[in-house]
Structure formats: structure tokens, C-alpha cells
């Protein structure tokens, strides 16, 4: 009898300790050891949020969403706005904008529309481990959407970049569902840069706002120099490894789902998570906007921390009443602008060296962090991390030598043996592999891309 009571007490104490740790875990713990971001690297983020918000505007001359900062969109510089009717449900609505003030060509994609069945179709078009791309696993439906978008707009983007004198940056920005689309689109652009006129890798940037988990860990680390994920405090989506379709099917009982996921992940060792090649992660370098702390009421002045984490990459669900509100693009834009203004003010007070010197030192630090993250992934036996590190090293060497770093092809246009033996796909092989599966419900990209798919809900 006494033994039974002892076992029950141990069980109750252990469960109570787990409940306490989970309920008191706050989002700021995820980035507690990360260094602070600098104003130069974070400066484009509020601007990217504003351009995503512009997709929601019925009239760009009279915006409903007033900007939190000084950036104002110039309607005359909008190249194209594409609605659901024009995409046929193949991708969320998007906007192409030429920012002459900041010398950027921007393609921005909006987030999930809960009233549109076509957005759910993109989410449901995936099974864990269904699609492998560039040596890692990716979300199948989001990859289909990214391929359609690149086929549709590659000529437009290429011409804009050539007309700019090849001096502008190519920026991709997306929120929520759109973040997954632009992240995978960025990978394809980096791999096939000749489709956009041979644009250099260092002129390509992607900002994934409230990012979806859309690629395996080796890809998330490999492209951390071009893809930047922005997470506000307790946002649930970057932390939830549950497939996206399960999340949004359960959107109206999301707290229950998050609690069950939290309970399940408690019994999965960290090493097992890292060694699972099919597990998807938020992409690229992480920027975490922190504005709340444990046992402190209200919001504090936001600070931005940044790193390229490998282990502990936003793996803990935060049981918070703000887990869903922190996902909103309007609130992210306001807090990002506020954080940027604070960083600029602090930087002006503490600058002790010329800005050019500081900027050069920060670029060197970022490159070192990326190299260290690749080496860390290899040391933790992350699947395919060795190939990612080798590819990154070879691409950097080729760029330094002035040679093209996209996929090697022979004179007759076929893929070289070294490429095919590595198990990687070029653009034509990806299109052939993914887009000939119409009988299974995949998106149709061959033929006239302007034709609306009758099977897509309007």
C-alpha cells in the first residue's frame, strides 16, 4: 500500500513539474542566448511588412492600414497586383513593386485567407516526406505554388532587373502561407539564377514573416544567408512541427491542438528530432522580436535577437494567450517598426567607429555564423548536412572566382553526371517530376498558365 502511494506521489509530482515548466515557458526563452540584431540588417523588415499589407488594400491611394513608420508605398511604382481570380487558386495573391528609393525589386505574397478554399488546397497537398528537393524535404503544395509563381513571373522580374541596370536587389517577402511560398521560390531562384538574368546570390533576399515550417533542417541552414525568418514573441506557427494541414483544419480548437502537440513533443528526444530528415522547420536565419518576459505584466520595448540555430530551433510550443495574435501581420509590422526605431536610437548614441567599418565587421560576423551553423549541423549528424556544407563551400568558391554557381550543364543543355549522381534536380526535372501528376490532383502548369483550374474553389 505504501509503495503504491509512493509511486502515485512521484507521478503527481512529476506531472505537476511538467505542467509548471510548460505553462511558465515564454517565447523569450527561445532566443535568450542570441545576440542582438543591428539596424542595417533589420531595416528592410518593416518595409516588407508594409508591402505585404498593400496586397490587402482595395485602394492603394487611400490605404486602410496606416503605416507605423516613415515608409510610404508609391502606387505609381506598383508593377503588378494579382488577385485570386487571376492566380486561379494556384498561389495566394501577390504584388510586384519596384522600390527606387531603396533600389529593390520586391515580390510580396499575402498570407492565408480563411475564407478561400484554394489556400487550404495548397496546405492539404502534402504528406510528410512526400517531396524531396535540393537534397532535403519540402512541403509539396507550397513547392507547387512556388514553381507556378516563378514560371508566371520570371520574365517580368528578369526584365525589371535588367532595366534597373542590374544594380537592384531582388527581394521576396511573404506572410504565413505566403512565407512558405516565397522561401521555396527563393531556393529555386538561387539554384537557377539564369532565369532572372544571372542575378548574383548576394543580391537575393527573402523575408519570411511569421514563417511556416516548409523545409528540412539542412535546407533551412544552407540558405540562411538569403532567407530571413521574422518571428514575433509567442507566434505558434514557426514552433509547430505538426503538418500545416492539421493545424488549419483545427484552427477553431487550436489551443487544444497546441496542448496535445506540447504533450507529445515532451517524450521525443532532441536527437531523434534532428535525425528525422522529413521533419520540417522554419527557414533561414531567425529574427526574434521579444517584447514580453516571464512574470512581468504588459509589453516592453521590443528587442530583436538573431541567430542561425540548429538544435533548439523554435521547438517548444508556447502556451500563451498571444500565440495566435502574435501571428498577425499588422501587429508584426508595428512591433518591427518600433524595434527598428529603438535600435537606430541606441546605435546613434553608442557609435564609436565609422558606420562603414561597423557594417563590414557585421557582414564578416554573419558569414562566420552561417559557416558555424553548417558545421554544427554536420556535427549533430543532421541528414544531408554534409552535402549542404559542401555545396555552400563550392558555391562560395565559384563566386569568388567569378564563375556561375548554378547547376552545371553540358554544352547540349543536359545535366552533368556530377549533378545527377548527387541526386539533385534541375529546373526542368523538377517541373517534369512535380507537374505531370494531374491525375492525383496536383496543379496544372503546362500549357496556358492563364487558364483557371475549374477544380479550385473560388
C-alpha positions as CSV (number, residue, x, y, z in Angstrom):
1,X,0.0,0.0,0.0
2,X,2.8,2.4,1.0
3,X,4.7,1.5,-2.3
4,X,1.6,2.3,-4.4
5,X,1.1,5.7,-2.6
6,X,4.8,6.5,-3.1
7,X,4.5,5.8,-6.9
8,X,1.4,7.9,-7.1
9,X,3.1,10.8,-5.3
10,X,6.1,10.6,-7.6
11,X,3.8,10.5,-10.7
12,X,1.8,13.5,-9.4
13,X,4.9,15.5,-8.6
14,X,6.5,14.7,-12.0
15,X,3.3,15.7,-13.8
16,X,3.0,18.9,-11.8
17,X,6.6,19.8,-12.5
18,X,5.9,19.3,-16.3
19,X,2.7,21.4,-16.1
20,X,4.6,24.2,-14.3
21,X,7.5,24.2,-16.8
22,X,5.2,24.2,-19.9
23,X,2.8,26.8,-18.5
24,X,5.6,29.1,-17.4
25,X,7.6,28.7,-20.7
26,X,7.6,32.1,-22.5
27,X,8.7,32.9,-26.1
28,X,11.7,34.9,-25.0
29,X,13.4,31.8,-23.7
30,X,13.9,30.5,-27.3
31,X,16.4,33.3,-28.1
32,X,17.7,34.1,-24.6
33,X,21.3,33.4,-25.7
34,X,21.2,35.1,-29.1
35,X,23.0,38.3,-29.9
36,X,21.0,41.5,-30.8
37,X,20.3,42.4,-34.4
38,X,21.7,45.6,-36.0
39,X,19.6,48.3,-37.6
40,X,21.2,47.8,-41.0
41,X,20.2,44.1,-41.3
42,X,16.7,44.6,-39.8
43,X,15.8,47.8,-41.6
44,X,14.0,46.1,-44.6
45,X,11.7,44.1,-42.4
46,X,9.0,46.8,-41.6
47,X,9.1,47.8,-45.3
48,X,8.5,44.2,-46.3
49,X,5.5,44.0,-43.9
50,X,4.1,47.2,-45.5
51,X,4.3,45.8,-49.0
52,X,2.5,42.6,-47.8
53,X,-0.2,44.7,-46.2
54,X,-0.6,46.5,-49.5
55,X,-2.0,43.3,-51.1
56,X,-5.0,43.6,-48.8
57,X,-5.7,47.2,-49.8
58,X,-8.7,47.8,-52.1
59,X,-7.3,51.2,-53.0
60,X,-3.6,51.9,-52.7
61,X,-4.1,55.7,-52.8
62,X,-6.3,55.6,-49.7
63,X,-4.9,52.8,-47.6
64,X,-6.9,51.4,-44.7
65,X,-3.8,50.2,-42.9
66,X,-1.8,53.2,-42.0
67,X,1.9,52.6,-41.8
68,X,3.5,52.6,-38.4
69,X,6.7,54.2,-39.7
70,X,8.0,56.5,-42.4
71,X,7.8,54.2,-45.4
72,X,5.0,55.0,-47.8
73,X,4.2,52.9,-50.8
74,X,4.1,54.8,-54.1
75,X,1.2,53.4,-56.2
76,X,3.0,54.6,-59.3
77,X,5.8,52.1,-58.7
78,X,3.5,49.1,-58.4
79,X,4.2,46.9,-61.4
80,X,1.5,44.3,-60.9
81,X,-1.2,43.3,-58.4
82,X,-2.6,39.8,-58.9
83,X,-5.8,38.6,-57.3
84,X,-7.2,35.1,-56.5
85,X,-9.2,35.2,-59.8
86,X,-6.0,35.7,-61.8
87,X,-4.0,33.0,-60.0
88,X,-6.8,30.5,-60.2
89,X,-6.0,29.4,-56.6
90,X,-2.5,28.2,-57.6
91,X,-0.9,30.7,-55.2
92,X,-2.1,33.4,-52.9
93,X,-2.5,37.0,-54.3
94,X,0.8,38.8,-54.7
95,X,2.2,42.2,-55.7
96,X,5.4,43.2,-57.6
97,X,6.8,46.6,-56.7
98,X,9.9,48.5,-57.8
99,X,11.2,50.5,-54.9
100,X,13.5,53.1,-56.5
101,X,14.3,54.8,-53.2
102,X,15.8,51.6,-51.7
103,X,16.9,50.1,-55.1
104,X,14.8,46.9,-54.7
105,X,12.5,44.8,-56.8
106,X,10.0,43.2,-54.5
107,X,7.6,40.3,-54.9
108,X,5.3,40.1,-51.9
109,X,2.8,37.3,-51.2
110,X,-0.1,37.6,-48.7
111,X,-0.9,35.1,-46.0
112,X,-3.7,32.5,-45.5
113,X,-7.3,33.6,-46.3
114,X,-9.6,31.6,-44.0
115,X,-12.4,32.1,-46.5
116,X,-10.6,30.8,-49.5
117,X,-10.7,27.0,-50.2
118,X,-7.8,27.3,-52.7
119,X,-5.5,28.3,-49.8
120,X,-6.5,25.1,-47.9
121,X,-5.9,23.1,-51.0
122,X,-2.2,24.2,-51.0
123,X,-1.9,23.2,-47.4
124,X,-3.5,19.8,-47.9
125,X,-1.3,19.0,-50.9
126,X,1.4,17.4,-48.7
127,X,2.3,14.2,-46.9
128,X,5.2,14.0,-44.5
129,X,8.3,13.1,-46.6
130,X,6.4,13.2,-49.9
131,X,8.7,15.6,-51.7
132,X,12.5,15.8,-51.8
133,X,14.1,18.8,-53.4
134,X,17.7,20.0,-53.5
135,X,18.9,17.3,-51.1
136,X,16.2,17.9,-48.5
137,X,12.4,17.6,-47.9
138,X,10.0,20.4,-48.6
139,X,6.2,21.0,-48.4
140,X,4.8,19.6,-51.6
141,X,1.9,22.0,-52.1
142,X,4.0,25.1,-51.3
143,X,6.6,23.9,-53.7
144,X,4.0,23.6,-56.5
145,X,2.8,27.1,-55.7
146,X,6.3,28.5,-55.8
147,X,7.0,26.8,-59.2
148,X,3.9,28.2,-60.7
149,X,4.7,31.7,-59.4
150,X,8.3,31.5,-60.8
151,X,7.1,30.3,-64.2
152,X,4.5,33.1,-64.3
153,X,6.6,36.0,-63.2
154,X,10.2,35.1,-64.1
155,X,10.3,37.1,-67.3
156,X,8.7,40.1,-65.6
157,X,11.3,40.0,-62.7
158,X,14.1,39.4,-65.2
159,X,13.2,42.4,-67.3
160,X,12.8,44.6,-64.3
161,X,16.2,43.6,-63.0
162,X,17.9,44.1,-66.4
163,X,16.1,47.5,-66.9
164,X,17.4,48.6,-63.5
165,X,21.0,48.2,-64.7
166,X,21.5,45.0,-62.7
167,X,22.0,47.2,-59.7
168,X,18.8,46.5,-57.7
169,X,18.3,43.8,-55.1
170,X,15.7,41.1,-55.7
171,X,13.5,40.8,-52.6
172,X,10.8,38.2,-51.9
173,X,8.5,38.7,-48.9
174,X,5.6,36.7,-47.6
175,X,3.5,36.2,-44.5
176,X,2.3,32.9,-43.1
177,X,1.2,30.7,-46.0
178,X,3.0,33.2,-48.4
179,X,6.2,32.9,-46.4
180,X,6.5,29.2,-47.3
181,X,5.8,30.0,-51.0
182,X,8.5,32.8,-51.2
183,X,11.0,30.7,-49.2
184,X,10.9,27.8,-51.6
185,X,10.7,30.3,-54.5
186,X,14.0,31.8,-53.2
187,X,15.7,28.4,-53.2
188,X,14.7,27.9,-56.9
189,X,15.9,31.4,-57.8
190,X,19.3,30.8,-56.1
191,X,19.7,27.4,-57.8
192,X,18.6,28.8,-61.2
193,X,19.7,32.4,-61.2
194,X,20.0,32.5,-65.0
195,X,16.1,32.6,-65.1
196,X,16.4,36.1,-63.7
197,X,19.2,37.3,-65.8
198,X,22.1,35.7,-63.9
199,X,21.5,37.8,-60.7
200,X,24.2,37.3,-58.1
201,X,23.3,35.4,-54.9
202,X,24.2,38.3,-52.7
203,X,21.5,40.4,-54.4
204,X,18.8,38.0,-53.5
205,X,16.9,38.4,-50.2
206,X,13.8,36.7,-48.7
207,X,11.8,37.8,-45.7
208,X,9.5,35.1,-44.3
209,X,7.2,36.9,-41.9
210,X,5.6,34.6,-39.3
211,X,7.1,31.7,-41.3
212,X,5.6,28.3,-41.9
213,X,7.7,25.2,-41.4
214,X,8.3,24.3,-45.0
215,X,11.8,22.7,-45.4
216,X,14.1,20.2,-43.7
217,X,16.8,21.4,-41.4
218,X,19.7,21.1,-43.8
219,X,18.0,23.4,-46.3
220,X,17.0,25.8,-43.6
221,X,20.6,26.2,-42.6
222,X,22.1,26.1,-46.1
223,X,20.0,29.1,-47.3
224,X,20.3,31.1,-44.1
225,X,22.4,33.8,-45.9
226,X,19.5,34.7,-48.2
227,X,16.3,33.7,-46.3
228,X,15.4,35.6,-43.1
229,X,12.5,34.5,-40.9
230,X,10.9,37.0,-38.6
231,X,9.0,35.7,-35.5
232,X,7.1,37.9,-33.0
233,X,7.4,36.6,-29.4
234,X,5.0,33.6,-29.0
235,X,3.8,33.0,-32.6
236,X,2.6,29.4,-32.8
237,X,3.3,28.6,-36.5
238,X,7.1,28.6,-36.5
239,X,7.1,26.4,-33.4
240,X,4.5,23.8,-34.6
241,X,6.1,20.8,-36.3
242,X,2.6,19.4,-36.9
243,X,1.8,19.4,-40.6
244,X,0.2,22.6,-41.7
245,X,-3.0,20.9,-42.9
246,X,-3.6,19.5,-39.4
247,X,-3.1,23.0,-37.9
248,X,-5.5,24.8,-40.1
249,X,-8.1,22.0,-40.0
250,X,-8.0,22.5,-36.3
251,X,-7.9,26.3,-36.4
252,X,-11.0,26.8,-34.2
253,X,-9.7,24.5,-31.5
254,X,-6.1,25.5,-31.9
255,X,-5.3,25.8,-28.1
256,X,-6.3,22.1,-27.6
257,X,-4.2,21.1,-30.5
258,X,-1.2,23.0,-29.3
259,X,-1.5,21.5,-25.8
260,X,-1.6,17.9,-27.3
261,X,1.4,18.7,-29.5
262,X,3.2,20.1,-26.5
263,X,2.5,16.9,-24.6
264,X,3.6,14.7,-27.4
265,X,6.9,16.5,-28.0
266,X,7.8,16.1,-24.4
267,X,8.6,12.5,-25.0
268,X,10.5,12.9,-28.2
269,X,14.3,13.3,-27.6
270,X,16.1,16.2,-29.3
271,X,18.5,13.9,-31.1
272,X,15.6,12.0,-32.7
273,X,14.1,15.2,-34.0
274,X,17.4,16.3,-35.5
275,X,17.9,12.9,-37.2
276,X,14.5,12.9,-38.8
277,X,15.1,14.1,-42.4
278,X,11.4,14.6,-43.0
279,X,10.8,17.0,-40.1
280,X,10.2,20.5,-41.5
281,X,11.5,23.7,-40.0
282,X,11.1,27.4,-40.3
283,X,13.6,28.6,-43.0
284,X,16.9,30.5,-42.8
285,X,18.3,33.0,-40.3
286,X,15.9,33.7,-37.4
287,X,15.0,37.2,-36.1
288,X,13.0,37.0,-32.9
289,X,11.1,40.1,-31.8
290,X,10.8,39.9,-28.0
291,X,8.5,42.2,-26.0
292,X,7.2,40.1,-23.1
293,X,9.0,38.4,-20.2
294,X,8.2,35.9,-17.5
295,X,6.2,37.3,-14.5
296,X,6.1,40.8,-16.0
297,X,2.8,42.4,-17.0
298,X,2.3,44.2,-20.3
299,X,4.5,44.7,-23.3
300,X,8.1,46.0,-23.0
301,X,10.0,48.0,-25.6
302,X,10.7,45.3,-28.3
303,X,14.2,44.0,-28.9
304,X,15.3,41.9,-31.8
305,X,17.6,38.9,-31.4
306,X,19.1,36.9,-34.3
307,X,20.9,33.6,-34.9
308,X,21.1,30.6,-37.2
309,X,20.0,28.0,-34.7
310,X,20.4,24.3,-35.5
311,X,19.4,22.4,-32.3
312,X,16.6,24.0,-30.3
313,X,15.2,25.8,-33.4
314,X,11.9,27.0,-32.0
315,X,11.0,23.5,-30.9
316,X,8.9,24.5,-27.8
317,X,5.2,25.3,-28.1
318,X,4.4,28.4,-26.0
319,X,1.0,28.0,-24.2
320,X,0.2,31.7,-24.3
321,X,-3.0,33.7,-25.0
322,X,-0.8,35.7,-27.5
323,X,0.2,32.6,-29.5
324,X,-2.3,33.5,-32.3
325,X,-2.4,37.3,-32.0
326,X,1.4,37.4,-32.5
327,X,0.9,35.8,-35.9
328,X,-0.9,38.9,-37.3
329,X,0.9,40.8,-40.0
330,X,-0.4,44.2,-38.7
331,X,1.0,43.7,-35.2
332,X,4.3,42.3,-36.5
333,X,4.7,45.4,-38.7
334,X,4.0,47.8,-35.8
335,X,6.4,46.0,-33.4
336,X,9.1,45.6,-36.1
337,X,9.0,49.4,-36.8
338,X,9.1,50.2,-33.1
339,X,12.1,47.8,-32.6
340,X,13.9,49.3,-35.6
341,X,13.5,52.9,-34.3
342,X,14.8,51.8,-30.9
343,X,17.8,50.1,-32.5
344,X,18.6,53.2,-34.6
345,X,18.3,55.5,-31.5
346,X,20.6,53.2,-29.5
347,X,23.1,52.9,-32.3
348,X,23.4,56.7,-32.7
349,X,24.1,57.0,-29.0
350,X,26.8,54.3,-28.9
351,X,28.6,54.5,-32.2
352,X,32.3,54.7,-31.7
353,X,33.6,53.9,-35.2
354,X,32.6,55.0,-38.7
355,X,29.4,53.2,-39.9
356,X,31.2,51.7,-42.9
357,X,33.7,49.9,-40.6
358,X,30.8,48.6,-38.4
359,X,28.9,47.3,-41.5
360,X,31.9,45.4,-42.8
361,X,32.5,43.8,-39.4
362,X,28.9,42.8,-39.2
363,X,29.0,41.2,-42.7
364,X,32.0,39.2,-41.7
365,X,30.2,38.1,-38.5
366,X,27.1,37.0,-40.4
367,X,29.3,34.9,-42.8
368,X,31.1,33.3,-39.9
369,X,27.7,32.5,-38.2
370,X,26.5,30.8,-41.3
371,X,29.7,28.7,-41.6
372,X,29.5,27.8,-38.0
373,X,25.8,26.7,-38.3
374,X,26.7,24.5,-41.3
375,X,29.5,22.9,-39.3
376,X,27.1,22.5,-36.3
377,X,24.6,20.7,-38.4
378,X,27.3,18.3,-39.6
379,X,28.5,17.6,-36.1
380,X,24.9,16.8,-35.0
381,X,24.5,14.3,-37.8
382,X,21.7,16.2,-39.4
383,X,20.7,14.2,-42.5
384,X,22.2,15.6,-45.8
385,X,24.0,18.4,-43.8
386,X,27.4,17.3,-45.2
387,X,26.1,17.8,-48.8
388,X,24.7,21.2,-47.8
389,X,28.0,22.3,-46.4
390,X,29.9,21.1,-49.4
391,X,27.5,22.8,-51.8
392,X,27.8,26.0,-49.9
393,X,31.6,25.9,-49.9
394,X,31.7,25.2,-53.6
395,X,29.3,28.0,-54.4
396,X,31.3,30.5,-52.4
397,X,34.5,29.4,-54.2
398,X,32.9,29.7,-57.6
399,X,31.5,33.1,-56.8
400,X,34.9,34.3,-55.7
401,X,36.4,33.0,-58.9
402,X,33.7,34.8,-60.9
403,X,32.2,31.6,-62.3
404,X,28.5,30.8,-62.4
405,X,27.4,28.8,-59.4
406,X,24.1,27.4,-60.7
407,X,23.7,23.9,-61.8
408,X,26.4,22.6,-64.1
409,X,25.2,21.7,-67.6
410,X,27.0,20.3,-70.6
411,X,27.1,22.1,-74.0
412,X,24.0,20.3,-75.2
413,X,22.0,21.6,-72.2
414,X,21.8,18.3,-70.4
415,X,22.5,17.9,-66.7
416,X,26.1,16.8,-66.0
417,X,26.9,13.5,-64.4
418,X,28.1,15.1,-61.2
419,X,24.7,16.7,-60.7
420,X,22.6,13.7,-61.5
421,X,24.8,11.4,-59.3
422,X,24.3,13.8,-56.4
423,X,20.6,13.1,-56.6
424,X,19.7,16.8,-57.2
425,X,17.2,18.1,-59.7
426,X,17.5,21.0,-62.1
427,X,14.6,23.2,-63.1
428,X,13.3,21.1,-65.9
429,X,13.5,17.9,-63.9
430,X,11.6,19.4,-61.0
431,X,8.8,20.7,-63.3
432,X,8.6,17.3,-65.0
433,X,8.6,15.4,-61.7
434,X,6.0,17.6,-59.9
435,X,3.7,18.9,-62.5
436,X,2.8,15.8,-64.6
437,X,0.8,14.4,-61.7
438,X,-2.5,16.0,-62.7
439,X,-4.4,12.7,-62.2
440,X,-3.6,12.9,-58.5
441,X,-4.9,16.4,-58.1
442,X,-1.7,18.4,-58.5
443,X,-1.6,21.9,-60.0
444,X,-1.5,22.1,-63.8
445,X,1.3,24.3,-65.0
446,X,1.9,23.1,-68.5
447,X,0.2,24.8,-71.4
448,X,-1.6,28.1,-70.9
449,X,-0.8,29.3,-67.4
450,X,-3.5,31.9,-67.5
451,X,-6.3,29.2,-67.7
452,X,-8.2,28.8,-64.5
453,X,-8.4,25.3,-62.9
454,X,-12.1,24.5,-62.6
455,X,-11.3,22.3,-59.6
456,X,-10.1,25.2,-57.5
457,X,-12.7,26.7,-55.2
458,X,-13.3,30.4,-55.8
